[in-house]
Amino acid sequence: MSRQPHNRFVANLDWNLLRTFVVIVEEGGISRAANRLLRGQPAISLALGRLEAELGCRLIERGRGTFRLTAEGRTLYQECIDIYTGISRLKEITLAGADEISGHITICLATHVVTPLLDDLLARSYRTHPKVTYSIKIAPSEEVANLVQDKTASLGICLVNRRLPDLEYENIYREFFGFYCGPPHPMFGKHDLKLSDLRHLDAVSFDTDDLNDALRPVALLRQQNEMAQRIVGQSSQLEELRRMILCGLGIGPLPVHVAARDVKDGLLWRLPPYKKPPAVDIFLVTSPRKAFNRAETSFIEALKTAIRTTPMAKRTYR
């Protein structure tokens, strides 16, 4: 008998209200959520009110100039994300009992792609489809796209400067670039520095650090702040750029979430800008013209599902 109210709640709940709530939170307001869902603002407000009535609590404090999740709202949002993550795996779990999938997957990555979306999928795919084999190749971002276009690679993950019309792109994550120096550098260990302190310092960087290439945001930051730096070293590989920074050849840009471990270990020192560092989007690149084997199809579909069901906030690495 004690379970009847709970069962009645589940049976009567309109699950679309949960999706509407998630979109409202992700978009940060009723009006933007209405635009995304192609519905009127009154309908979105009504849906939120219905959900609050069903749960018997206020989920969002809203008013003129105010939009803030309550404690109950934050809890519900996290539960909704967990629900959608579980739902996203239903197809994969259901098909696990079918004929065992085999085949080879060639993954082409730009240097040092770091995201749990890829790592978790690789681990799960190995457990679910043990007969599948993998190749992971590292190449400059432009070459990654070309290998996908040539159908040499099953999929690519890279920075994108110019989209090729016959490829499909999905933003897998966003990273931020900071400037760093190594222990031999005179700026190492100094606090409260300003961008102006970095002017005229020797620098090292990626080959794509150019106003007309994939790391345009980093190059633009230099230009806007008149950082007339002499580039003394370049590489397409993050590991080699890191080597030059550690050896004191100059200051250089690295993804903040990738460099965090070295900063913690005292190998690198973070330089300005400390706030609002340049952001760079990383994309999953696939070719709709390629004839995929079952392993490739399963892997790509699972990765796209993970992207679409993971909020951008959780795919933004600072």
Buried (B, 14 or more C-beta within 10 A) or exposed (E): EEEEEEEEEEEEBEEEBBBBBBBBBBBEBBEBBBEEBEBEBEEBBBBBEBBBEEBEBEBBEBEEEEBEBBEBBEEBBEEBBEBBEEEBBEEBEEEEEEEEBEBEBBBBBBBBBBBBBBEEBBEBBEEBBEEBEBEEBBBBBBBBBBBBBEEBBBBBBBBBBEEBEEBBBEEBBBBBBBBBBBEEBEBBEEEEBEBEEBEEBBBBBBBBBBEEBBBBBBBEBBEEBEBEBEEEBBBBBBEBBBBBBBBBBBBBBBBBBBBBEBBEEEBBBBBBBEEEBBEBBBBBBBBEEBEBBBBBBBBBEBBBBBBEBBBEEEBBBE
